[in-house]
Amino acid sequence: MTSVLAALVLVLGLSLLVVGVVRLLFVPAALVFEARRRRDVPGPAGCGPEFSEAPLVSVVIPAFQEAVVIENCVRSVLRSAHPALEVVCVDDGSSDDTFERMQRLAAEHPQVRALRQENAGKGAALNTGIAAARGDVLVLVDADGLFRPDTVTRLLRGFRDPRVGAVCGNDRPVNLDRVQTRLLSLISHVGTGLMRRALDVLGCLPVVSGNIGAFRREALERVGPLRSDTLGEDLELTWRMHREGYRVTFAPDALVYAESPSTVRGLWRQRVRWARGLLQVTAMHRTMVGNPRYGGFGMYLVYNTATQIVAPFVQVLAVMALAALVLVDGPSWVPSTLWAWILLLGIPLSLGLLLLAVLLDRAPGDLRQLWTLPLWPVYSTMMTLVLLDAARLELGNAENRWNKLDRSGTVSVSGLVDDDGPGS
């Protein structure tokens, strides 16, 4: 029995080591991305080289109970420098005055349209907006997102060749008023600054963020509408893009600022929803996992499934085994020094990758939040437990709910809203 427990503990150590080593292997690809980006030349319209003139862009904003943030979101989009723009707002049966605010915006600005439907979920609201939109490029965003004037133009530069069907922008937290949101603003760079760049080069970017993503209309028409039977509609749509042979790219300078969960409860609910979406999409597209027909993306899905779905269960079993060994054989199985714990958890490697990611994102100011890093292991443990809870809900056939964050309207980044506007 002791040997079995020891083997599980060994698996934990090896899994942490392997994940760290694989992340190191992504670094060269991220650097290649940067080298290529320095050589990119905008097209004649300042957009991607695919566009000889500025295309009509439709920004589709689904909203449910978003009265606190919808006006700031729409007004930020309207300040875009892109010359050909429309905004399609879709209220998904809100009981607050979200739709009334949309209507006022539409009355003020001819580029804005306000639509309403019975509550049917985010995917259905996006489909309603897409059907009504007239643009050649559709930008799908959340109702709390705040654009910079160059966000749309930078996003369009991601359409580097005819094979690109979708472009993922770069999302940053806007509410830096809590310890938790400050931590998230820092560690999120590992995903955006490092991984998205690397996965773009490898042709394996797995998700176009629901916060900020652009799609060719012809690509959306080919792959079909967003599914409303999953909590990971953005993830599922991106996998279908890969299935149909489209490239998915990353535009790191296309920034949108959105609210991060400011409470532990809000963070838990959001991450459980994301984890359930991953489980659902993996089940829907299980034939893609490891399938050479889909090239590097099919192979990447093996890694994604192993690290995002399988690893949390292995880690929990290994921790339980470690606890059992300590009870049976005493504390000899537990690292006895701080440095031993630091090395076991791979902290030096994680810090090195974080610093590189922040530099790639050109956000050195976020290093002011380094004091929050002692909470990073707590966050990582929480994310492991999130997957387990998501699996429990899936096995119990729990209802799919939008379950979005309660918005505060807090804007900690200057220059994104009018001084006298809502939420300022």
VEXVO-864130 format. One record per residue (C-alpha): x, z, y; residue number from 1; chain. Coordinates in steps of 0.25 Angstrom, whole numbers. Example, Ala and Ser with C-alpha at 12.3 -4.5 7.8 and 13.67 -1.06 7.14 Angstrom:
BEGIN
<atom px="49" pz="31" py="-18" seq="1" mol="A"/>
<atom px="55" pz="29" py="-4" seq="2" mol="A"/>
//
This chain:
BEGIN
<atom px="0" pz="0" py="0" seq="1" mol="A"/>
<atom px="11" pz="4" py="9" seq="2" mol="A"/>
<atom px="18" pz="-10" py="7" seq="3" mol="A"/>
<atom px="5" pz="-17" py="11" seq="4" mol="A"/>
<atom px="4" pz="-9" py="24" seq="5" mol="A"/>
<atom px="18" pz="-12" py="27" seq="6" mol="A"/>
<atom px="16" pz="-27" py="25" seq="7" mol="A"/>
<atom px="4" pz="-26" py="35" seq="8" mol="A"/>
<atom px="13" pz="-20" py="45" seq="9" mol="A"/>
<atom px="24" pz="-30" py="43" seq="10" mol="A"/>
<atom px="13" pz="-41" py="45" seq="11" mol="A"/>
<atom px="10" pz="-35" py="58" seq="12" mol="A"/>
<atom px="25" pz="-35" py="63" seq="13" mol="A"/>
<atom px="27" pz="-49" py="58" seq="14" mol="A"/>
<atom px="14" pz="-54" py="65" seq="15" mol="A"/>
<atom px="18" pz="-48" py="78" seq="16" mol="A"/>
<atom px="32" pz="-55" py="76" seq="17" mol="A"/>
<atom px="26" pz="-68" py="72" seq="18" mol="A"/>
<atom px="16" pz="-69" py="84" seq="19" mol="A"/>
<atom px="28" pz="-66" py="93" seq="20" mol="A"/>
<atom px="37" pz="-76" py="88" seq="21" mol="A"/>
<atom px="26" pz="-87" py="88" seq="22" mol="A"/>
<atom px="23" pz="-83" py="103" seq="23" mol="A"/>
<atom px="38" pz="-86" py="105" seq="24" mol="A"/>
<atom px="37" pz="-99" py="99" seq="25" mol="A"/>
<atom px="26" pz="-103" py="110" seq="26" mol="A"/>
<atom px="36" pz="-100" py="121" seq="27" mol="A"/>
<atom px="43" pz="-114" py="120" seq="28" mol="A"/>
<atom px="30" pz="-121" py="120" seq="29" mol="A"/>
<atom px="26" pz="-114" py="133" seq="30" mol="A"/>
<atom px="39" pz="-118" py="140" seq="31" mol="A"/>
<atom px="37" pz="-132" py="136" seq="32" mol="A"/>
<atom px="23" pz="-131" py="142" seq="33" mol="A"/>
<atom px="30" pz="-127" py="155" seq="34" mol="A"/>
<atom px="40" pz="-138" py="155" seq="35" mol="A"/>
<atom px="29" pz="-148" py="153" seq="36" mol="A"/>
<atom px="21" pz="-143" py="164" seq="37" mol="A"/>
<atom px="32" pz="-144" py="174" seq="38" mol="A"/>
<atom px="32" pz="-159" py="171" seq="39" mol="A"/>
<atom px="17" pz="-161" py="172" seq="40" mol="A"/>
<atom px="13" pz="-170" py="183" seq="41" mol="A"/>
<atom px="-2" pz="-169" py="189" seq="42" mol="A"/>
<atom px="-10" pz="-181" py="188" seq="43" mol="A"/>
<atom px="-14" pz="-189" py="201" seq="44" mol="A"/>
<atom px="-26" pz="-180" py="204" seq="45" mol="A"/>
<atom px="-17" pz="-167" py="202" seq="46" mol="A"/>
<atom px="-24" pz="-165" py="189" seq="47" mol="A"/>
<atom px="-19" pz="-168" py="175" seq="48" mol="A"/>
<atom px="-12" pz="-182" py="173" seq="49" mol="A"/>
<atom px="-25" pz="-186" py="165" seq="50" mol="A"/>
<atom px="-33" pz="-187" py="178" seq="51" mol="A"/>
<atom px="-30" pz="-198" py="188" seq="52" mol="A"/>
<atom px="-40" pz="-192" py="198" seq="53" mol="A"/>
<atom px="-46" pz="-178" py="198" seq="54" mol="A"/>
<atom px="-57" pz="-177" py="187" seq="55" mol="A"/>
<atom px="-70" pz="-170" py="190" seq="56" mol="A"/>
<atom px="-69" pz="-156" py="184" seq="57" mol="A"/>
<atom px="-81" pz="-147" py="180" seq="58" mol="A"/>
<atom px="-78" pz="-132" py="180" seq="59" mol="A"/>
<atom px="-88" pz="-126" py="170" seq="60" mol="A"/>
<atom px="-91" pz="-111" py="172" seq="61" mol="A"/>
<atom px="-100" pz="-104" py="162" seq="62" mol="A"/>
<atom px="-105" pz="-91" py="167" seq="63" mol="A"/>
<atom px="-113" pz="-79" py="161" seq="64" mol="A"/>
<atom px="-115" pz="-67" py="170" seq="65" mol="A"/>
<atom px="-104" pz="-71" py="179" seq="66" mol="A"/>
<atom px="-110" pz="-68" py="193" seq="67" mol="A"/>
<atom px="-97" pz="-60" py="197" seq="68" mol="A"/>
<atom px="-87" pz="-71" py="195" seq="69" mol="A"/>
<atom px="-94" pz="-85" py="195" seq="70" mol="A"/>
<atom px="-93" pz="-87" py="210" seq="71" mol="A"/>
<atom px="-79" pz="-84" py="211" seq="72" mol="A"/>
<atom px="-76" pz="-93" py="199" seq="73" mol="A"/>
<atom px="-84" pz="-105" py="204" seq="74" mol="A"/>
<atom px="-78" pz="-104" py="218" seq="75" mol="A"/>
<atom px="-64" pz="-104" py="213" seq="76" mol="A"/>
<atom px="-67" pz="-117" py="205" seq="77" mol="A"/>
<atom px="-72" pz="-123" py="218" seq="78" mol="A"/>
<atom px="-59" pz="-120" py="225" seq="79" mol="A"/>
<atom px="-52" pz="-129" py="215" seq="80" mol="A"/>
<atom px="-43" pz="-140" py="221" seq="81" mol="A"/>
<atom px="-48" pz="-150" py="211" seq="82" mol="A"/>
<atom px="-57" pz="-160" py="218" seq="83" mol="A"/>
<atom px="-67" pz="-164" py="208" seq="84" mol="A"/>
<atom px="-74" pz="-151" py="203" seq="85" mol="A"/>
<atom px="-87" pz="-146" py="198" seq="86" mol="A"/>
<atom px="-91" pz="-132" py="194" seq="87" mol="A"/>
<atom px="-102" pz="-130" py="183" seq="88" mol="A"/>
<atom px="-107" pz="-116" py="182" seq="89" mol="A"/>
<atom px="-115" pz="-112" py="170" seq="90" mol="A"/>
<atom px="-123" pz="-99" py="169" seq="91" mol="A"/>
<atom px="-125" pz="-94" py="155" seq="92" mol="A"/>
<atom px="-138" pz="-87" py="157" seq="93" mol="A"/>
<atom px="-132" pz="-75" py="166" seq="94" mol="A"/>
<atom px="-141" pz="-64" py="170" seq="95" mol="A"/>
<atom px="-133" pz="-61" py="183" seq="96" mol="A"/>
<atom px="-133" pz="-71" py="195" seq="97" mol="A"/>
<atom px="-122" pz="-80" py="189" seq="98" mol="A"/>
<atom px="-131" pz="-92" py="190" seq="99" mol="A"/>
<atom px="-136" pz="-89" py="204" seq="100" mol="A"/>
<atom px="-121" pz="-88" py="209" seq="101" mol="A"/>
<atom px="-118" pz="-101" py="202" seq="102" mol="A"/>
<atom px="-130" pz="-108" py="209" seq="103" mol="A"/>
<atom px="-125" pz="-103" py="223" seq="104" mol="A"/>
<atom px="-112" pz="-109" py="220" seq="105" mol="A"/>
<atom px="-118" pz="-122" py="216" seq="106" mol="A"/>
<atom px="-126" pz="-122" py="229" seq="107" mol="A"/>
<atom px="-113" pz="-120" py="237" seq="108" mol="A"/>
<atom px="-104" pz="-130" py="229" seq="109" mol="A"/>
<atom px="-109" pz="-144" py="224" seq="110" mol="A"/>
<atom px="-98" pz="-143" py="214" seq="111" mol="A"/>
<atom px="-105" pz="-132" py="207" seq="112" mol="A"/>
<atom px="-116" pz="-132" py="197" seq="113" mol="A"/>
<atom px="-124" pz="-120" py="191" seq="114" mol="A"/>
<atom px="-130" pz="-121" py="178" seq="115" mol="A"/>
<atom px="-137" pz="-111" py="169" seq="116" mol="A"/>
<atom px="-141" pz="-109" py="155" seq="117" mol="A"/>
<atom px="-146" pz="-99" py="145" seq="118" mol="A"/>
<atom px="-136" pz="-89" py="140" seq="119" mol="A"/>
<atom px="-129" pz="-97" py="129" seq="120" mol="A"/>
<atom px="-114" pz="-93" py="130" seq="121" mol="A"/>
<atom px="-102" pz="-98" py="137" seq="122" mol="A"/>
<atom px="-100" pz="-110" py="128" seq="123" mol="A"/>
<atom px="-114" pz="-115" py="131" seq="124" mol="A"/>
<atom px="-112" pz="-113" py="146" seq="125" mol="A"/>
<atom px="-100" pz="-121" py="146" seq="126" mol="A"/>
<atom px="-107" pz="-132" py="138" seq="127" mol="A"/>
<atom px="-118" pz="-132" py="149" seq="128" mol="A"/>
<atom px="-108" pz="-133" py="160" seq="129" mol="A"/>
<atom px="-100" pz="-144" py="153" seq="130" mol="A"/>
<atom px="-112" pz="-152" py="151" seq="131" mol="A"/>
<atom px="-116" pz="-152" py="165" seq="132" mol="A"/>
<atom px="-101" pz="-154" py="170" seq="133" mol="A"/>
<atom px="-97" pz="-168" py="176" seq="134" mol="A"/>
<atom px="-82" pz="-166" py="175" seq="135" mol="A"/>
<atom px="-72" pz="-174" py="167" seq="136" mol="A"/>
<atom px="-64" pz="-161" py="165" seq="137" mol="A"/>
<atom px="-72" pz="-148" py="163" seq="138" mol="A"/>
<atom px="-66" pz="-134" py="166" seq="139" mol="A"/>
<atom px="-72" pz="-123" py="159" seq="140" mol="A"/>
<atom px="-70" pz="-109" py="165" seq="141" mol="A"/>
<atom px="-76" pz="-95" py="165" seq="142" mol="A"/>
<atom px="-84" pz="-90" py="176" seq="143" mol="A"/>
<atom px="-74" pz="-79" py="181" seq="144" mol="A"/>
<atom px="-63" pz="-89" py="182" seq="145" mol="A"/>
<atom px="-56" pz="-91" py="196" seq="146" mol="A"/>
<atom px="-49" pz="-105" py="198" seq="147" mol="A"/>
<atom px="-37" pz="-108" py="207" seq="148" mol="A"/>
<atom px="-39" pz="-120" py="216" seq="149" mol="A"/>
<atom px="-29" pz="-128" py="207" seq="150" mol="A"/>
<atom px="-35" pz="-123" py="193" seq="151" mol="A"/>
<atom px="-43" pz="-135" py="190" seq="152" mol="A"/>
<atom px="-32" pz="-145" py="194" seq="153" mol="A"/>
<atom px="-21" pz="-137" py="186" seq="154" mol="A"/>
<atom px="-31" pz="-137" py="174" seq="155" mol="A"/>
<atom px="-33" pz="-152" py="175" seq="156" mol="A"/>
<atom px="-18" pz="-154" py="174" seq="157" mol="A"/>
<atom px="-19" pz="-149" py="159" seq="158" mol="A"/>
<atom px="-25" pz="-162" py="155" seq="159" mol="A"/>
<atom px="-11" pz="-168" py="153" seq="160" mol="A"/>
<atom px="-15" pz="-180" py="144" seq="161" mol="A"/>
<atom px="-28" pz="-186" py="138" seq="162" mol="A"/>
<atom px="-27" pz="-177" py="125" seq="163" mol="A"/>
<atom px="-30" pz="-165" py="134" seq="164" mol="A"/>
<atom px="-44" pz="-160" py="132" seq="165" mol="A"/>
<atom px="-43" pz="-146" py="138" seq="166" mol="A"/>
<atom px="-34" pz="-138" py="147" seq="167" mol="A"/>
<atom px="-33" pz="-123" py="147" seq="168" mol="A"/>
<atom px="-31" pz="-116" py="161" seq="169" mol="A"/>
<atom px="-24" pz="-103" py="163" seq="170" mol="A"/>
<atom px="-33" pz="-90" py="165" seq="171" mol="A"/>
<atom px="-28" pz="-78" py="173" seq="172" mol="A"/>
<atom px="-35" pz="-64" py="175" seq="173" mol="A"/>
<atom px="-41" pz="-63" py="189" seq="174" mol="A"/>
<atom px="-45" pz="-48" py="188" seq="175" mol="A"/>
<atom px="-32" pz="-40" py="188" seq="176" mol="A"/>
<atom px="-38" pz="-27" py="192" seq="177" mol="A"/>
<atom px="-37" pz="-20" py="178" seq="178" mol="A"/>
<atom px="-25" pz="-16" py="169" seq="179" mol="A"/>
<atom px="-31" pz="-24" py="158" seq="180" mol="A"/>
<atom px="-33" pz="-37" py="166" seq="181" mol="A"/>
<atom px="-19" pz="-35" py="171" seq="182" mol="A"/>
<atom px="-13" pz="-35" py="157" seq="183" mol="A"/>
<atom px="-22" pz="-47" py="153" seq="184" mol="A"/>
<atom px="-16" pz="-55" py="165" seq="185" mol="A"/>
<atom px="-2" pz="-52" py="160" seq="186" mol="A"/>
<atom px="-3" pz="-54" py="145" seq="187" mol="A"/>
<atom px="-12" pz="-66" py="146" seq="188" mol="A"/>
<atom px="0" pz="-74" py="151" seq="189" mol="A"/>
<atom px="5" pz="-75" py="136" seq="190" mol="A"/>
<atom px="-7" pz="-83" py="132" seq="191" mol="A"/>
<atom px="-8" pz="-92" py="145" seq="192" mol="A"/>
<atom px="6" pz="-92" py="149" seq="193" mol="A"/>
<atom px="13" pz="-94" py="136" seq="194" mol="A"/>
<atom px="3" pz="-98" py="125" seq="195" mol="A"/>
<atom px="-5" pz="-108" py="132" seq="196" mol="A"/>
<atom px="7" pz="-115" py="137" seq="197" mol="A"/>
<atom px="13" pz="-116" py="123" seq="198" mol="A"/>
<atom px="0" pz="-120" py="116" seq="199" mol="A"/>
<atom px="-2" pz="-131" py="126" seq="200" mol="A"/>
<atom px="11" pz="-137" py="122" seq="201" mol="A"/>
<atom px="8" pz="-135" py="107" seq="202" mol="A"/>
<atom px="-6" pz="-141" py="108" seq="203" mol="A"/>
<atom px="-12" pz="-128" py="103" seq="204" mol="A"/>
<atom px="-19" pz="-122" py="115" seq="205" mol="A"/>
<atom px="-31" pz="-115" py="108" seq="206" mol="A"/>
<atom px="-40" pz="-112" py="120" seq="207" mol="A"/>
<atom px="-44" pz="-117" py="133" seq="208" mol="A"/>
<atom px="-48" pz="-105" py="140" seq="209" mol="A"/>
<atom px="-62" pz="-103" py="144" seq="210" mol="A"/>
<atom px="-57" pz="-98" py="157" seq="211" mol="A"/>
<atom px="-51" pz="-111" py="161" seq="212" mol="A"/>
<atom px="-51" pz="-124" py="153" seq="213" mol="A"/>
<atom px="-53" pz="-139" py="156" seq="214" mol="A"/>
<atom px="-58" pz="-149" py="147" seq="215" mol="A"/>
<atom px="-59" pz="-164" py="147" seq="216" mol="A"/>
<atom px="-74" pz="-168" py="147" seq="217" mol="A"/>
<atom px="-71" pz="-178" py="136" seq="218" mol="A"/>
<atom px="-64" pz="-168" py="128" seq="219" mol="A"/>
<atom px="-76" pz="-158" py="129" seq="220" mol="A"/>
<atom px="-86" pz="-169" py="125" seq="221" mol="A"/>
<atom px="-78" pz="-173" py="113" seq="222" mol="A"/>
<atom px="-76" pz="-159" py="107" seq="223" mol="A"/>
<atom px="-90" pz="-154" py="111" seq="224" mol="A"/>
<atom px="-96" pz="-143" py="118" seq="225" mol="A"/>
<atom px="-91" pz="-128" py="118" seq="226" mol="A"/>
<atom px="-97" pz="-120" py="107" seq="227" mol="A"/>
<atom px="-106" pz="-109" py="110" seq="228" mol="A"/>
<atom px="-105" pz="-102" py="97" seq="229" mol="A"/>
<atom px="-91" pz="-96" py="99" seq="230" mol="A"/>
<atom px="-85" pz="-86" py="109" seq="231" mol="A"/>
<atom px="-73" pz="-95" py="110" seq="232" mol="A"/>
<atom px="-79" pz="-107" py="115" seq="233" mol="A"/>
<atom px="-66" pz="-111" py="123" seq="234" mol="A"/>
<atom px="-57" pz="-109" py="111" seq="235" mol="A"/>
<atom px="-67" pz="-117" py="102" seq="236" mol="A"/>
<atom px="-67" pz="-128" py="112" seq="237" mol="A"/>
<atom px="-52" pz="-129" py="113" seq="238" mol="A"/>
<atom px="-50" pz="-129" py="98" seq="239" mol="A"/>
<atom px="-60" pz="-141" py="98" seq="240" mol="A"/>
<atom px="-52" pz="-148" py="108" seq="241" mol="A"/>
<atom px="-40" pz="-147" py="99" seq="242" mol="A"/>
<atom px="-48" pz="-151" py="87" seq="243" mol="A"/>
<atom px="-52" pz="-164" py="94" seq="244" mol="A"/>
<atom px="-37" pz="-167" py="98" seq="245" mol="A"/>
<atom px="-37" pz="-163" py="112" seq="246" mol="A"/>
<atom px="-25" pz="-156" py="119" seq="247" mol="A"/>
<atom px="-28" pz="-143" py="126" seq="248" mol="A"/>
<atom px="-18" pz="-139" py="137" seq="249" mol="A"/>
<atom px="-15" pz="-128" py="146" seq="250" mol="A"/>
<atom px="-14" pz="-128" py="161" seq="251" mol="A"/>
<atom px="-7" pz="-115" py="165" seq="252" mol="A"/>
<atom px="-9" pz="-117" py="180" seq="253" mol="A"/>
<atom px="-24" pz="-119" py="179" seq="254" mol="A"/>
<atom px="-27" pz="-104" py="182" seq="255" mol="A"/>
<atom px="-41" pz="-97" py="182" seq="256" mol="A"/>
<atom px="-42" pz="-83" py="185" seq="257" mol="A"/>
<atom px="-52" pz="-75" py="177" seq="258" mol="A"/>
<atom px="-56" pz="-61" py="174" seq="259" mol="A"/>
<atom px="-49" pz="-54" py="162" seq="260" mol="A"/>
<atom px="-57" pz="-42" py="155" seq="261" mol="A"/>
<atom px="-55" pz="-30" py="163" seq="262" mol="A"/>
<atom px="-59" pz="-20" py="153" seq="263" mol="A"/>
<atom px="-55" pz="-17" py="139" seq="264" mol="A"/>
<atom px="-70" pz="-20" py="134" seq="265" mol="A"/>
<atom px="-70" pz="-33" py="142" seq="266" mol="A"/>
<atom px="-57" pz="-37" py="136" seq="267" mol="A"/>
<atom px="-61" pz="-33" py="122" seq="268" mol="A"/>
<atom px="-74" pz="-41" py="123" seq="269" mol="A"/>
<atom px="-67" pz="-53" py="128" seq="270" mol="A"/>
<atom px="-56" pz="-54" py="118" seq="271" mol="A"/>
<atom px="-66" pz="-51" py="107" seq="272" mol="A"/>
<atom px="-74" pz="-63" py="112" seq="273" mol="A"/>
<atom px="-62" pz="-72" py="112" seq="274" mol="A"/>
<atom px="-57" pz="-67" py="98" seq="275" mol="A"/>
<atom px="-71" pz="-70" py="92" seq="276" mol="A"/>
<atom px="-70" pz="-84" py="99" seq="277" mol="A"/>
<atom px="-57" pz="-86" py="92" seq="278" mol="A"/>
<atom px="-62" pz="-82" py="78" seq="279" mol="A"/>
<atom px="-74" pz="-91" py="80" seq="280" mol="A"/>
<atom px="-67" pz="-103" py="85" seq="281" mol="A"/>
<atom px="-56" pz="-101" py="73" seq="282" mol="A"/>
<atom px="-68" pz="-101" py="63" seq="283" mol="A"/>
<atom px="-74" pz="-113" py="70" seq="284" mol="A"/>
<atom px="-61" pz="-121" py="69" seq="285" mol="A"/>
<atom px="-54" pz="-115" py="57" seq="286" mol="A"/>
<atom px="-51" pz="-129" py="52" seq="287" mol="A"/>
<atom px="-42" pz="-131" py="64" seq="288" mol="A"/>
<atom px="-33" pz="-119" py="60" seq="289" mol="A"/>
<atom px="-20" pz="-124" py="54" seq="290" mol="A"/>
<atom px="-26" pz="-138" py="53" seq="291" mol="A"/>
<atom px="-15" pz="-149" py="56" seq="292" mol="A"/>
<atom px="-25" pz="-158" py="60" seq="293" mol="A"/>
<atom px="-26" pz="-151" py="73" seq="294" mol="A"/>
<atom px="-11" pz="-151" py="75" seq="295" mol="A"/>
<atom px="-4" pz="-140" py="81" seq="296" mol="A"/>
<atom px="-17" pz="-133" py="86" seq="297" mol="A"/>
<atom px="-21" pz="-132" py="71" seq="298" mol="A"/>
<atom px="-8" pz="-125" py="68" seq="299" mol="A"/>
<atom px="-9" pz="-116" py="80" seq="300" mol="A"/>
<atom px="-23" pz="-111" py="76" seq="301" mol="A"/>
<atom px="-16" pz="-105" py="64" seq="302" mol="A"/>
<atom px="-7" pz="-97" py="73" seq="303" mol="A"/>
<atom px="-19" pz="-94" py="82" seq="304" mol="A"/>
<atom px="-27" pz="-89" py="70" seq="305" mol="A"/>
<atom px="-16" pz="-81" py="64" seq="306" mol="A"/>
<atom px="-13" pz="-74" py="77" seq="307" mol="A"/>
<atom px="-26" pz="-72" py="84" seq="308" mol="A"/>
<atom px="-35" pz="-70" py="72" seq="309" mol="A"/>
<atom px="-27" pz="-65" py="59" seq="310" mol="A"/>
<atom px="-16" pz="-57" py="66" seq="311" mol="A"/>
<atom px="-25" pz="-47" py="72" seq="312" mol="A"/>
<atom px="-31" pz="-43" py="59" seq="313" mol="A"/>
<atom px="-17" pz="-42" py="53" seq="314" mol="A"/>
<atom px="-12" pz="-34" py="64" seq="315" mol="A"/>
<atom px="-23" pz="-24" py="63" seq="316" mol="A"/>
<atom px="-20" pz="-23" py="48" seq="317" mol="A"/>
<atom px="-6" pz="-21" py="50" seq="318" mol="A"/>
<atom px="-8" pz="-10" py="61" seq="319" mol="A"/>
<atom px="-17" pz="-3" py="51" seq="320" mol="A"/>
<atom px="-6" pz="-4" py="40" seq="321" mol="A"/>
<atom px="4" pz="2" py="50" seq="322" mol="A"/>
<atom px="-5" pz="14" py="52" seq="323" mol="A"/>
<atom px="-7" pz="16" py="37" seq="324" mol="A"/>
<atom px="8" pz="15" py="35" seq="325" mol="A"/>
<atom px="11" pz="25" py="46" seq="326" mol="A"/>
<atom px="0" pz="35" py="39" seq="327" mol="A"/>
<atom px="7" pz="32" py="25" seq="328" mol="A"/>
<atom px="22" pz="32" py="28" seq="329" mol="A"/>
<atom px="23" pz="38" py="42" seq="330" mol="A"/>
<atom px="27" pz="32" py="55" seq="331" mol="A"/>
<atom px="39" pz="24" py="49" seq="332" mol="A"/>
<atom px="31" pz="12" py="50" seq="333" mol="A"/>
<atom px="29" pz="13" py="65" seq="334" mol="A"/>
<atom px="39" pz="9" py="75" seq="335" mol="A"/>
<atom px="47" pz="21" py="80" seq="336" mol="A"/>
<atom px="52" pz="16" py="94" seq="337" mol="A"/>
<atom px="45" pz="9" py="106" seq="338" mol="A"/>
<atom px="55" pz="-2" py="104" seq="339" mol="A"/>
<atom px="51" pz="-4" py="90" seq="340" mol="A"/>
<atom px="36" pz="-5" py="94" seq="341" mol="A"/>
<atom px="40" pz="-15" py="105" seq="342" mol="A"/>
<atom px="47" pz="-24" py="96" seq="343" mol="A"/>
<atom px="36" pz="-23" py="85" seq="344" mol="A"/>
<atom px="25" pz="-27" py="95" seq="345" mol="A"/>
<atom px="34" pz="-39" py="100" seq="346" mol="A"/>
<atom px="33" pz="-33" py="115" seq="347" mol="A"/>
<atom px="46" pz="-40" py="120" seq="348" mol="A"/>
<atom px="41" pz="-54" py="115" seq="349" mol="A"/>
<atom px="27" pz="-52" py="121" seq="350" mol="A"/>
<atom px="33" pz="-48" py="134" seq="351" mol="A"/>
<atom px="43" pz="-60" py="134" seq="352" mol="A"/>
<atom px="31" pz="-69" py="131" seq="353" mol="A"/>
<atom px="23" pz="-63" py="142" seq="354" mol="A"/>
<atom px="33" pz="-64" py="152" seq="355" mol="A"/>
<atom px="35" pz="-79" py="149" seq="356" mol="A"/>
<atom px="20" pz="-81" py="149" seq="357" mol="A"/>
<atom px="19" pz="-75" py="163" seq="358" mol="A"/>
<atom px="30" pz="-84" py="168" seq="359" mol="A"/>
<atom px="24" pz="-96" py="162" seq="360" mol="A"/>
<atom px="11" pz="-93" py="169" seq="361" mol="A"/>
<atom px="19" pz="-91" py="182" seq="362" mol="A"/>
<atom px="12" pz="-78" py="184" seq="363" mol="A"/>
<atom px="23" pz="-68" py="186" seq="364" mol="A"/>
<atom px="14" pz="-59" py="195" seq="365" mol="A"/>
<atom px="7" pz="-55" py="182" seq="366" mol="A"/>
<atom px="19" pz="-48" py="178" seq="367" mol="A"/>
<atom px="14" pz="-37" py="187" seq="368" mol="A"/>
<atom px="5" pz="-33" py="176" seq="369" mol="A"/>
<atom px="17" pz="-30" py="166" seq="370" mol="A"/>
<atom px="13" pz="-15" py="167" seq="371" mol="A"/>
<atom px="1" pz="-18" py="159" seq="372" mol="A"/>
<atom px="9" pz="-23" py="147" seq="373" mol="A"/>
<atom px="8" pz="-10" py="139" seq="374" mol="A"/>
<atom px="-6" pz="-13" py="137" seq="375" mol="A"/>
<atom px="-3" pz="-26" py="130" seq="376" mol="A"/>
<atom px="-2" pz="-20" py="116" seq="377" mol="A"/>
<atom px="-15" pz="-13" py="118" seq="378" mol="A"/>
<atom px="-21" pz="-27" py="122" seq="379" mol="A"/>
<atom px="-15" pz="-34" py="110" seq="380" mol="A"/>
<atom px="-21" pz="-23" py="100" seq="381" mol="A"/>
<atom px="-34" pz="-25" py="107" seq="382" mol="A"/>
<atom px="-33" pz="-40" py="105" seq="383" mol="A"/>
<atom px="-31" pz="-38" py="90" seq="384" mol="A"/>
<atom px="-43" pz="-29" py="89" seq="385" mol="A"/>
<atom px="-51" pz="-39" py="97" seq="386" mol="A"/>
<atom px="-49" pz="-49" py="86" seq="387" mol="A"/>
<atom px="-54" pz="-40" py="75" seq="388" mol="A"/>
<atom px="-67" pz="-36" py="83" seq="389" mol="A"/>
<atom px="-69" pz="-51" py="85" seq="390" mol="A"/>
<atom px="-68" pz="-54" py="70" seq="391" mol="A"/>
<atom px="-78" pz="-42" py="68" seq="392" mol="A"/>
<atom px="-88" pz="-48" py="77" seq="393" mol="A"/>
<atom px="-86" pz="-62" py="71" seq="394" mol="A"/>
<atom px="-88" pz="-57" py="57" seq="395" mol="A"/>
<atom px="-101" pz="-49" py="62" seq="396" mol="A"/>
<atom px="-106" pz="-62" py="68" seq="397" mol="A"/>
<atom px="-107" pz="-56" py="82" seq="398" mol="A"/>
<atom px="-114" pz="-63" py="93" seq="399" mol="A"/>
<atom px="-106" pz="-72" py="101" seq="400" mol="A"/>
<atom px="-107" pz="-68" py="116" seq="401" mol="A"/>
<atom px="-100" pz="-73" py="128" seq="402" mol="A"/>
<atom px="-97" pz="-58" py="131" seq="403" mol="A"/>
<atom px="-89" pz="-62" py="144" seq="404" mol="A"/>
<atom px="-82" pz="-52" py="153" seq="405" mol="A"/>
<atom px="-89" pz="-44" py="164" seq="406" mol="A"/>
<atom px="-84" pz="-50" py="176" seq="407" mol="A"/>
<atom px="-78" pz="-41" py="187" seq="408" mol="A"/>
<atom px="-76" pz="-52" py="198" seq="409" mol="A"/>
<atom px="-62" pz="-46" py="200" seq="410" mol="A"/>
<atom px="-52" pz="-56" py="206" seq="411" mol="A"/>
<atom px="-38" pz="-50" py="207" seq="412" mol="A"/>
<atom px="-31" pz="-64" py="210" seq="413" mol="A"/>
<atom px="-31" pz="-68" py="224" seq="414" mol="A"/>
<atom px="-35" pz="-82" py="229" seq="415" mol="A"/>
<atom px="-46" pz="-84" py="218" seq="416" mol="A"/>
<atom px="-59" pz="-81" py="225" seq="417" mol="A"/>
<atom px="-64" pz="-81" py="240" seq="418" mol="A"/>
<atom px="-61" pz="-68" py="247" seq="419" mol="A"/>
<atom px="-76" pz="-67" py="250" seq="420" mol="A"/>
<atom px="-81" pz="-72" py="237" seq="421" mol="A"/>
<atom px="-87" pz="-65" py="225" seq="422" mol="A"/>
<atom px="-77" pz="-56" py="217" seq="423" mol="A"/>
<atom px="-67" pz="-56" py="228" seq="424" mol="A"/>
//
